[in-house]
Amino acid sequence: MSEGSRRTVTFQAPRTVEVVSDSVPDPGAGEVRVRTLMTAVSPGTERLLYQGDAPSTLQADTEIDSLSGDLEFPLTYGYSAVGRVEKCGTGVAHRWTGQRVFAFQPHTSHFITTPAQLIPLPEEVSVADGAMIPNVETAVNLVMDGRPMMGERVAVFGQGVVGLLTTALLSRHPVACYTIEPLSARRRLSAEWGADRSFDPAEDWDLLLDVLNVSASASQIENNDFEGADLVYELTGTPSVLDDAISVTGFDGRVVIGSWYGKKDASLQLGGRFHRSRIQLKSSQVSTVDPNYQGRWTKSRRMSVVLNVLASLQPGDLVTESRPVEEAPSIYRRLDMKEQKILQPVFRYK
């Protein structure tokens, strides 16, 4: 072990987070040590972890080596780190030293990995933009899974970070994109990031139904004369909203579920129009590529799309809280309280 102190965010128990210190490790043969500059918090997922609402027996992520364990406490988590390679083990090319990189790693000030697990970041890419790579990848995956077609009506429930980025990517397609979000500040952001119109679900529901040409008369239900949205995304993390998403979806429409509900149940009303609607419900999670695409698409190809849109998308603009990692417990408490002004927190490391 080398001299120095490594700081790691650790979920010790429900609603108990500590920043734990230990020695900074040295890289072995074929490995590098990265000194972290910034890690991004996944607000929805990490709120679930903090609250103890994530299934403890579920593997954190089978596709990410650094998250190979389950979600039993105590655990470390996080999958978005930007840093610089500060030391190379034997057998690693010296050109890696000093290289700014992205890696799927938990919230920690130093980590050991191999060059194959790193994505070099050009200096013109800001640290904040680099830290948002997983959120952009998730949005790219959601759009791919939804398969938007020219002229379709698309509704996106939830304008958190992933919802906003999904809206921004959908706005690059020739579709009508409508968003549904209860927080006024996020509705304003939604318009800035490409929504044709953003609705308050409490105040504007009837207006949304009119815009989507949704009708629920008995004769129209019987004849499937119900336009509605062609494609709907449920990205709120709130199980009850899935029923609302289904209710505005038209005949043979698609509902893409990007939320992770953890242990929370989703109660759905499927005995009425849904029974004859041929609506498709699809789970979407970024760890894998849709099997229908796997003949031509790999995770590496999808990541190349992410890196290509970073400069024009500038997702780092969505960061609202940039705090020293020592303040992690406070950030999770504020997420738990659903403090409205927290959209995207990141941790900084000295």
Secondary structure, DSSP 8 states (H G I E B T S, - for coil): --SSEEEEEEEEETTEEEEEEEE-----TT-EEEEEEEEE--HHHHHHHHHT-S-TTSBS-TT-GGG-SBS-SSB-----EEEEEEEE-TTS-GGGTT-EEEE---SBSEEEE-GGG-EE--TTS-HHHHHTHHHHHHHHHHHHHH---TT-EEEEE--SHHHHHHHHHHTTSSSEEEEE-S-HHHHHHHHHTT-SEEE-TTTSHHHHHHHTT----HHHHHTT----EEEEEE-SS-TTHHHHHHHTEEEEEEEEE----TT-------SSTHHHH--EEEE--TTS--GGGTTT--HHHHHHHHHHHHHHH-GGGG--EEEEGGGHHHHHHHHHTT-TT-S-EEEE--
